[in-house]
Amino acid sequence: MNNRLQRGNLLWEGSRMFLPEHKRALLEHRKTISQPDPPHPPDEQQLEAWHYIVDEAIATGRTVRFTLFQNGFFTEQKGQMIGISTERIQCQSITGDIFSIRWQRIAKIEWA
């Protein structure tokens, strides 16, 4: 009887009682935990600070670092600002590539 209580594979023993719907719910929960929440829309003070940085970057040609939220993750891009519109910002990277960023994807703008 003593050998029977000593289980070698505790992972299997503990999970064999999971119902399929519980397993699906657990996997979905793990997916939602691993991805960060999208950033909140910027408030007035944050927008004003961004506009100041954008205006200065265009006037002086300084490099700016953007923190972007895309595909559930935060990424960073650096570049010099070329132009802005109501929907996008156009920048030139350090390597010379031109890229555009949608305003809705921006989580933070700061000096590089």
Helices and strands as residue ranges (DSSP letters): H 2-5, H 10-15, H 20-34, H 44-60, E 63-70, E 73-84, E 88-92, E 98-102, G 103-105, E 106-111
